[in-house]
Amino acid sequence: MNTSPLLRRAILALSTVARPAGLTLAGAFVLCAATSVCLAQASSGITGTVTDPSGAIVPGANVTIVNVATQQTFNVVSGSAGQYTVTGLQPGRYKVTVAAPGFSKAVKDDVNVEVTTQATIDLRSTPAEVRPRSRFLLH
């Protein structure tokens, strides 16, 4: 079996701890597998770029990512290149919303995040509707 050096060290450390604690090698393996799953979730996330209709980047946009099942919310701001990244997400379905001054809100529903993957969601914000201002005269 071809195992990584990190996995071999983890198994060795767990088996050293497992013997005095009365655990079997199988128990040590279960602990190692559970740790691997937890570490894998840390690399799951959503990344993307916020642009306008012409493809120009939109820095400083507020990006909100919501886990549909738990309603856990993550807020980030797009960087100078319009990019945003949120990692450490639990696998599941998410909703991504982008809001920036002068632009309409952009929403992407039903974003699927899987274990150890980065979902790429590029969002395009459109300029907000310009409403004519009313003029009032006060006497």
Residue pairs with C-beta under 8 A, 6 or more apart in sequence:
3 11
7 32
7 36
10 32
10 35
11 28
11 29
11 32
14 28
14 29
14 31
14 32
15 25
15 28
17 23
17 28
18 24
18 25
18 27
18 28
18 31
37 115
40 115
40 116
41 88
41 89
41 90
41 91
41 115
42 87
42 88
43 87
43 116
43 118
44 87
44 88
44 89
44 90
44 91
44 113
44 114
44 115
44 116
44 117
44 118
45 85
45 86
45 87
45 88
45 89
45 113
45 118
45 119
46 65
46 85
46 86
46 89
46 94
46 96
46 111
46 113
46 118
46 119
46 120
46 121
47 83
47 84
47 85
47 86
47 118
47 119
47 120
47 121
48 83
48 84
48 96
48 120
48 121
48 122
48 123
49 57
49 78
49 81
49 82
49 83
49 84
49 122
49 123
50 57
50 58
50 61
50 63
50 78
50 82
50 83
50 84
50 98
50 100
50 106
50 122
50 123
50 124
50 125
51 57
51 58
51 82
51 122
51 123
51 124
51 125
52 58
52 103
52 124
52 125
52 126
52 127
53 124
53 126
53 127
57 78
57 81
57 82
58 78
58 82
58 98
58 100
58 103
58 125
59 78
59 79
59 80
59 81
59 82
60 77
60 78
60 100
60 101
61 77
61 78
61 82
61 84
61 98
61 99
61 100
61 103
61 125
62 75
62 77
62 98
62 99
62 100
63 75
63 76
63 77
63 78
63 84
63 86
63 96
63 97
63 98
63 123
64 73
64 74
64 75
64 96
64 97
64 98
64 99
65 73
65 74
65 75
65 76
65 86
65 89
65 94
65 95
65 96
65 97
66 72
66 73
66 74
66 94
66 95
66 97
67 73
67 89
67 90
67 92
67 93
67 94
68 92
68 93
68 94
68 95
68 110
69 92
69 93
70 90
70 92
72 90
74 86
74 89
76 84
76 85
76 86
77 84
78 84
78 98
78 100
85 118
87 118
89 113
90 113
91 113
91 114
91 115
92 112
92 113
93 110
93 111
93 112
93 113
94 111
94 112
94 113
94 119
95 107
95 108
95 109
95 110
95 111
96 107
96 108
96 111
96 121
96 123
97 105
97 106
97 107
97 108
98 105
98 106
98 107
98 123
98 125
99 105
99 106
100 125
102 127
102 128
103 125
103 126
103 127
103 128
104 125
104 126
104 127
104 128
104 129
105 125
106 123
106 124
106 125
106 126
108 121
108 123
111 119
111 121
112 119
113 119
